[in-house]
Amino acid sequence: MRLYNSLSREIEEVKPADGRTVKMYSCGPTVYRYIHIGNMRSFMLGDLIRRGLRLEGQDVLWVMNITDVGHMTDEVTDTGRDKMELAEADEGLTAREIADKYTEAFLEDADLVGIERADAYPRATDHIAEMIAIVQKLIELGHAYEVGGNVYYDVTTFPDYGKLSGNTLDKLRAGHRQDLEVDPNKRHRADFALWKRAGPGRLLKWPSPWGEGFPGWHIECSAMSMRYLGARFDIHTGGNDNKFPHHEDEIAQSEAYAGHRVVSIWIHGGFLQMSGQKMAKSARNIHRVTDLVEAGIDPLAYRFLCCGTRYRSEMDFSWEALQGANDRLTTIRQRMVDWANEGGSDAQTWSKERRAFDRRFRDAVAADLDLPAALVVMNEAIGSSSLPPGEKHALLSTWDHVLGLDLDRLVREQWEPSAEVVELVRRRDDARARGDFASADALRDELQGTGLEVMDTPEGTKVRPKRA
């Protein structure tokens, strides 16, 4: 796979630093409110990259952080209060309960749009010690300094500052989002906070060598990415709005701490717009995934719609386009049933046409995740008169491992287990009833080995074909 590196501004091949596993980190949600579908497009990017790499047989380790400590002041009132604390006051829940509530809501919404779970979801509040350790070392190395309980990163000590966003010190624009109040004690106006002194009445605070306080916006990603992926990893994803200042500052502090380049490829996704306007709370034009469900739309139709636009491009959302994607997805699923019934999913037979279609699809995915081109290939395969029904079904089932559209949903719903599967299920239920869990586990493995998903329910073992 080759991806556009925002740092080098070139398309580069993904090569795991350890020669085995691609290690990827994604900036995750700030869990003080519900996540909207524009955010979901950004979070979908890591999922699509991992799926594309797995299609090539590549192992992937994917980490997405959960920001549960508020590094930002309130965007409307500018009261200086932490957003988690504002949510506490609004909802009458503790900060931990707020974080748990919106983390679970995020994961449920991500499930609905086909984002497979990351390998780890580290929380910022569980990694304060790692953040403090990095800040201490940056001070020792001369890259940071403490003023009245605040610790700032000295941007003048990092000659490459601005290499990602182009906001070099000689032409720096304003935008350090967490520093709304200007500290006259800063050495340079672009210096950014690594640790902030806790003001009167602040609830979310921790002890540190510089007094009680809380981490700055960027330090959490440096701490958690290197904690879980090491001081060299392959891919870092986020939205275009993360380039500056978040990722720019993350590069500065991580590379100064490690003494070398940490991330090989930086990937940034385009915004989702509605009628030409960025989707945002302040614009009052946000929609949750659950809003799609309430409107009678399959959330995977939104995923389908997103696949029609290159991930680096801005995407304009409309309900009309979403309804069209929903109708098209329903039609394809119905065709999958017809093809499965007519010819089955012959995974052994590879005609010349099938190989050609598969090669083109894989090439499109590998070419900087060109999913619009991949969908063109899929549509041509659907309409092909030379591909037998079974081969069409087999192709689309394979491609769905990347697309994540659950194309075999209707096939699974009409699926009936064979007599052999029924007997295995009966034997497993008998083993569980006897308390012979070793045998029950062995029978579970045998069922899963046939391509089935095995579920334990109050009524007994249930099986169904695994989803792509």
TADA-V593957 format. One record per pair of residues at least 24 apart in sequence whose ideal C-beta (glycine too) atoms are under 10 Angstrom apart, sorted by the first residue. I is the first residue (numbers start at 1). J is the second residue. Records with the same first field share a line. If there is no record, write none. Layout:
# TADA-V593957
I->J / J
This chain:
# TADA-V593957
1->49 / 52 / 53 / 55 / 56 / 58 / 235 / 362 / 365 / 366 / 367 / 368 / 369
2->265 / 366 / 367 / 368 / 369
3->49 / 52 / 53 / 234 / 235 / 237 / 265 / 266 / 267 / 311 / 312 / 366 / 367 / 368 / 369
4->265 / 266 / 267 / 268 / 310 / 311 / 312 / 368 / 369
5->164 / 235 / 263 / 264 / 265 / 266 / 267 / 268
6->164 / 165 / 236 / 237 / 238 / 240 / 242 / 243 / 247 / 265 / 266 / 267 / 268 / 312
7->163 / 164 / 165 / 236 / 243 / 247 / 251 / 261 / 263 / 264 / 265 / 266 / 267 / 268
8->163 / 164 / 264 / 265 / 266
9->164 / 166
10->265
11->265 / 367 / 368
12->264 / 265 / 368
13->265 / 366
14->49 / 52 / 53 / 56 / 58 / 60 / 234 / 235 / 264 / 265 / 267 / 366
15->234 / 264 / 265
16->53 / 58 / 59 / 60 / 61 / 233 / 234 / 235 / 264
17->229 / 230 / 231 / 232 / 233 / 234 / 263 / 264
18->61 / 230 / 232 / 233 / 234
20->58 / 59 / 61
21->53 / 58 / 59 / 60 / 61 / 229 / 233 / 234
22->49 / 50 / 53 / 54 / 56 / 58 / 59 / 60 / 61 / 62 / 233 / 234 / 235 / 264 / 265
23->59 / 60 / 61 / 62 / 63 / 119 / 225 / 228 / 229 / 230 / 232 / 233 / 234 / 235 / 236 / 263 / 264
24->49 / 50 / 53 / 60 / 61 / 62 / 63 / 64 / 118 / 119 / 225 / 229 / 233 / 234 / 235 / 236 / 237 / 263 / 265 / 267
25->61 / 62 / 63 / 64 / 65 / 118 / 120 / 122 / 221 / 224 / 225 / 226 / 228 / 229 / 233 / 234 / 235 / 236 / 237 / 238 / 250 / 262 / 263
26->50 / 62 / 63 / 64 / 65 / 118 / 221 / 225 / 235 / 236 / 237 / 238 / 267
27->64 / 65 / 67 / 220 / 221 / 225 / 236 / 237 / 238 / 239 / 241 / 242 / 246 / 247 / 250
28->63 / 64 / 65 / 66 / 67 / 103 / 106 / 110 / 118 / 121 / 122 / 123 / 124 / 221 / 224 / 238
29->64 / 65 / 66 / 67 / 68 / 102 / 103 / 105 / 106 / 107 / 109 / 110 / 121
30->65 / 66 / 67 / 68 / 69 / 70 / 71 / 72 / 83 / 84 / 99 / 102 / 106 / 124 / 217
31->66 / 67 / 68 / 83 / 84 / 87 / 98 / 99 / 100 / 101 / 102 / 103 / 104 / 105 / 106 / 123 / 124
32->67 / 68 / 69 / 70 / 72 / 82 / 83 / 84 / 85 / 86 / 87 / 88 / 90 / 91 / 95 / 98 / 99 / 101 / 102
33->83 / 86 / 87 / 90 / 91 / 98 / 101 / 102 / 105 / 281 / 286
34->101 / 102 / 105 / 106 / 109 / 286 / 288 / 289 / 290 / 291
35->102 / 103 / 105 / 106 / 107 / 109 / 110 / 286 / 288 / 289
36->109 / 272 / 279 / 280 / 281 / 285 / 286 / 287 / 288 / 289 / 291
37->109 / 113 / 272 / 274 / 279 / 286 / 287 / 288 / 289 / 291 / 292 / 299 / 302 / 305 / 306 / 317 / 322
38->239 / 271 / 272 / 273 / 274 / 278 / 279 / 280 / 285 / 286 / 287 / 315 / 317
39->106 / 109 / 110 / 239 / 272 / 279 / 280 / 286 / 288 / 289
40->106 / 109 / 110 / 112 / 113 / 115 / 272 / 287 / 288 / 289 / 299 / 302 / 303 / 306
41->113 / 239 / 269 / 270 / 271 / 272 / 279 / 302 / 303 / 305 / 306 / 309 / 311 / 315 / 317
42->237 / 238 / 239 / 240 / 241 / 242 / 268 / 269 / 270 / 271 / 272 / 311
43->106 / 109 / 110 / 113 / 115 / 118 / 237 / 238 / 239 / 269
44->110 / 113 / 114 / 115 / 237 / 269 / 302 / 303 / 306 / 307 / 311 / 404
45->115 / 235 / 237 / 238 / 239 / 267 / 268 / 269 / 270 / 306 / 311 / 312 / 369
46->115 / 116 / 118 / 235 / 236 / 237 / 238 / 267 / 269
47->110 / 113 / 114 / 115 / 116 / 117 / 118 / 237 / 303 / 402 / 404
48->114 / 115 / 237 / 269 / 303 / 306 / 307 / 311 / 365 / 369 / 371 / 402 / 403 / 404
49->235 / 237 / 265 / 267 / 311 / 365 / 369 / 402
50->115 / 116 / 118 / 119 / 235 / 402
51->114 / 115 / 116 / 365 / 369 / 400 / 401 / 402 / 403 / 404 / 468
52->362 / 364 / 365 / 366 / 369 / 371 / 374 / 401 / 402
53->234 / 235 / 365 / 366 / 402
54->116 / 401 / 402
55->361 / 362 / 365 / 366 / 398 / 399 / 401 / 402
56->362 / 365 / 366
60->118 / 119 / 234 / 235
61->118 / 119 / 120 / 228 / 229 / 230 / 233 / 234
62->116 / 117 / 118 / 119 / 120 / 228 / 229 / 235 / 237
63->118 / 119 / 120 / 121 / 122 / 224 / 225 / 227 / 228 / 229 / 233
64->106 / 110 / 115 / 117 / 118 / 119 / 120 / 121 / 122 / 224 / 237
65->118 / 120 / 121 / 122 / 123 / 124 / 127 / 220 / 221 / 223 / 224 / 225 / 228
66->99 / 102 / 103 / 106 / 107 / 120 / 121 / 122 / 123 / 124 / 125 / 126 / 220 / 224
67->99 / 103 / 123 / 124 / 125 / 217 / 220 / 221 / 224
68->95 / 96 / 98 / 99 / 100 / 102 / 103 / 123 / 124 / 125 / 126 / 204 / 220
69->95 / 99 / 123 / 124 / 125 / 126 / 127 / 128 / 131 / 204 / 205 / 206 / 214 / 215 / 217 / 220
70->95 / 98 / 124 / 178 / 202 / 204 / 214 / 217
71->124 / 177 / 178 / 193 / 196 / 204 / 214 / 215 / 216 / 217 / 218 / 219 / 220
72->177 / 178 / 180 / 217
73->177 / 178 / 179 / 180 / 181
74->180
75->177 / 180 / 280 / 281 / 282
76->281 / 282
78->180 / 181
80->180 / 181 / 199 / 201 / 202
81->199 / 201 / 202 / 203 / 204
82->198 / 199 / 202 / 203 / 204 / 205 / 214
83->204
84->125 / 203 / 204
85->201 / 202 / 203 / 204
88->203 / 204
94->203
95->125 / 203 / 204
96->123 / 125
99->123 / 124 / 125
105->288 / 289 / 290
106->289
108->289 / 290
109->288 / 289 / 290 / 292 / 293 / 299
110->289 / 299
111->289 / 299
112->288 / 289 / 290 / 292 / 293 / 298 / 299 / 300 / 302 / 303
113->289 / 292 / 298 / 299 / 300 / 301 / 302 / 303 / 304 / 306 / 404
114->299 / 300 / 302 / 303 / 304 / 400 / 403 / 404 / 405 / 406 / 467 / 468
115->303 / 404
116->404
119->228
120->224 / 227 / 228 / 229
121->224
122->220 / 223 / 224 / 225 / 227 / 228
123->220 / 224
124->214 / 215 / 219 / 220 / 221 / 223 / 224
125->204 / 206 / 214 / 215 / 220
126->224 / 227
127->215 / 219 / 220 / 223 / 224 / 227 / 228
128->195 / 206 / 207 / 208 / 214 / 215 / 219 / 220 / 223
129->206 / 208 / 223
130->215 / 219 / 220 / 222 / 223 / 224 / 226 / 227
131->194 / 195 / 206 / 208 / 214 / 215 / 216 / 219 / 220 / 221 / 222 / 223 / 224 / 227
132->194 / 195 / 206 / 207 / 208 / 209 / 210 / 213 / 215 / 219 / 223
133->223 / 257
134->194 / 215 / 219 / 222 / 223 / 226 / 227 / 253 / 254 / 256 / 257 / 258
135->194 / 195 / 208 / 209 / 210 / 215 / 216 / 219 / 222 / 223 / 253 / 257
136->194 / 195 / 208 / 209 / 210
137->256 / 257 / 258
138->194 / 219 / 222 / 252 / 253 / 256 / 257
139->194 / 195 / 209 / 210
141->256 / 257 / 259
142->256
143->194 / 252 / 253 / 255 / 256 / 257
144->191 / 192 / 193 / 194 / 195 / 253 / 256 / 257
145->185 / 186 / 187 / 191 / 194
146->185 / 194 / 195 / 197 / 208 / 209 / 210 / 211
147->183 / 184 / 185 / 186 / 187 / 191 / 197 / 210
148->183 / 185 / 197 / 210 / 211
149->195 / 196 / 197 / 198 / 199 / 208 / 210 / 211 / 212 / 213
150->179 / 183 / 185 / 186 / 191 / 193 / 194 / 195 / 196 / 197 / 210 / 211 / 213 / 216
151->193 / 194 / 195 / 196 / 197 / 208 / 209 / 210 / 213 / 215 / 216 / 219
152->179 / 183 / 185 / 186 / 187 / 188 / 190 / 191 / 192 / 193 / 194 / 195 / 196 / 216
153->188 / 190 / 191 / 192 / 193 / 194 / 216 / 218 / 219 / 249 / 252 / 253 / 256
154->186 / 187 / 188 / 190 / 191 / 192 / 252 / 256
155->186 / 187 / 188 / 189 / 190 / 191 / 192 / 248 / 249 / 252
156->187 / 188 / 190 / 191
157->187 / 188 / 191 / 252 / 256
158->248 / 249 / 251 / 252 / 253 / 255 / 256
160->248 / 251 / 252 / 255 / 256 / 261
161->188 / 190 / 248 / 249 / 251 / 252
162->190 / 244 / 248 / 251 / 252
163->248 / 251 / 252 / 255
164->242 / 243 / 244 / 247 / 248 / 249 / 250 / 251 / 252 / 263 / 266 / 268
165->240 / 242 / 243 / 244 / 245 / 246 / 247 / 248 / 249 / 251
166->243 / 244 / 248
167->243 / 244 / 245 / 248
168->248
172->244 / 245 / 248
173->244 / 245
174->245
175->244 / 245 / 248
176->216 / 217 / 218 / 244 / 245 / 246 / 248 / 249
177->217 / 218 / 241 / 244 / 245 / 246
178->215 / 216 / 217 / 218 / 245 / 246 / 249
179->216 / 217 / 245
190->245 / 248 / 249
191->249
192->216 / 217 / 218 / 219 / 245 / 246 / 248 / 249 / 252 / 253
193->217 / 218 / 219 / 249
194->218 / 219 / 222 / 249 / 253
195->219
216->249 / 253
217->245 / 246 / 249 / 250
218->242 / 245 / 246 / 247 / 248 / 249 / 250 / 251 / 252 / 253 / 254
219->249 / 250 / 253 / 254 / 257
220->250
221->246 / 247 / 249 / 250 / 253 / 254
222->249 / 250 / 251 / 252 / 253 / 254 / 255 / 256 / 257 / 258 / 262
223->253 / 254 / 257
225->250 / 254 / 262 / 263
226->254 / 257 / 258 / 262
229->262 / 263
230->258 / 262
231->255 / 257 / 258 / 259 / 260 / 261 / 262
232->258 / 260 / 261 / 262 / 263 / 264
233->262 / 263 / 264 / 265
234->263 / 264 / 265
235->263 / 264 / 265 / 266 / 267
236->262 / 263 / 264 / 265 / 266 / 267 / 268
237->265 / 266 / 267 / 268 / 269 / 311
238->266 / 267 / 268 / 269
239->268 / 269 / 270 / 271 / 272
240->268 / 269 / 270 / 271 / 312 / 314
241->268 / 269 / 271 / 278 / 280
242->266 / 268 / 269
243->268
267->311 / 312 / 368 / 369
268->311 / 312
269->306 / 310 / 311 / 312 / 313 / 314 / 315
270->309 / 310 / 311 / 312 / 313 / 314 / 315
271->313 / 314 / 315 / 316
272->302 / 306 / 309 / 314 / 315 / 316 / 317
273->314 / 315 / 316 / 317 / 318
274->315 / 316 / 317 / 318 / 319
275->316 / 317 / 318
276->314 / 316
277->316
278->314
279->315 / 317
285->317
287->317 / 319 / 322
292->319 / 322 / 326
295->319 / 322 / 323 / 326
296->323 / 326
297->322 / 323 / 325 / 326 / 329
298->322 / 325 / 326 / 329 / 330 / 333 / 405 / 406 / 409
299->326
300->325 / 326 / 329 / 333 / 403 / 404 / 405 / 406 / 407 / 409
301->325 / 326 / 327 / 328 / 329 / 330 / 405
302->326
303->329 / 403 / 404 / 405 / 406
304->328 / 329 / 332 / 371 / 375 / 403 / 404 / 405
305->329
306->371
307->369 / 371 / 372 / 374 / 375 / 378 / 402 / 403 / 404 / 405
308->371 / 372 / 375 / 376
309->371 / 372
310->368 / 369 / 370 / 371 / 372 / 373
311->368 / 369 / 370 / 371 / 372
312->368 / 369
313->372
325->405
328->375 / 379
329->405 / 406 / 407 / 409
330->409 / 410
331->382
332->378 / 379 / 382 / 396 / 400 / 405 / 407 / 410
333->396 / 405 / 406 / 407 / 408 / 409 / 410 / 411 / 413
334->410
335->382 / 389 / 392 / 393 / 396 / 407 / 410
336->382 / 389 / 392 / 393 / 396 / 397 / 400 / 407 / 408 / 409 / 410 / 411 / 412
337->393 / 408 / 409 / 410 / 411 / 412 / 413 / 414
338->389 / 392 / 393 / 410 / 411
339->382 / 387 / 388 / 389 / 390 / 391 / 392 / 393 / 394 / 395 / 396 / 397 / 411
340->389 / 390 / 392 / 393 / 394 / 397 / 408 / 410 / 411 / 412 / 414 / 415
341->389 / 390 / 393 / 411 / 414
342->388 / 389 / 390 / 392 / 393
343->387 / 388 / 389 / 390 / 391 / 392 / 393 / 394
344->388 / 389 / 390 / 391 / 393 / 394
345->389 / 390 / 391 / 392 / 393 / 394 / 395 / 396 / 397 / 398 / 408 / 411
346->388 / 389 / 390 / 391 / 393 / 394
347->390 / 391 / 393 / 394 / 397 / 398
348->394
349->388 / 390 / 391 / 394
350->391 / 394 / 395
351->386 / 387 / 388 / 391
352->386
353->381 / 384 / 385 / 386 / 387 / 388 / 391 / 395
354->381 / 384 / 386 / 387 / 388 / 390 / 391 / 392 / 394 / 395
355->395
356->381 / 386 / 387
357->381 / 384 / 386 / 387 / 391 / 392 / 395 / 396 / 399
358->391 / 394 / 395 / 398 / 399
361->395 / 396 / 398 / 399 / 402 / 403
362->398 / 399 / 402
364->402
365->399 / 402 / 403
369->402
371->402 / 403
374->399 / 402 / 403
375->399 / 403
378->403 / 405 / 407
396->468
397->465 / 468
398->468
399->468
400->467 / 468
401->467 / 468
402->468
403->468
404->467 / 468
405->468
406->467 / 468
407->467 / 468
408->465 / 466 / 467 / 468
409->467 / 468
411->465
412->453 / 464 / 465 / 466 / 467
413->464 / 465
415->452 / 463 / 464 / 465
417->447 / 450 / 452 / 462 / 463 / 464 / 465
418->450
420->447 / 450
421->446 / 447 / 450 / 452 / 463
422->463
424->450 / 452 / 454 / 461 / 463
425->452 / 454 / 460 / 461 / 462 / 463
426->460 / 461
427->461
428->454 / 456 / 460 / 461 / 463
429->456 / 459 / 460 / 461
430->460
431->461
432->456 / 460 / 461
433->460
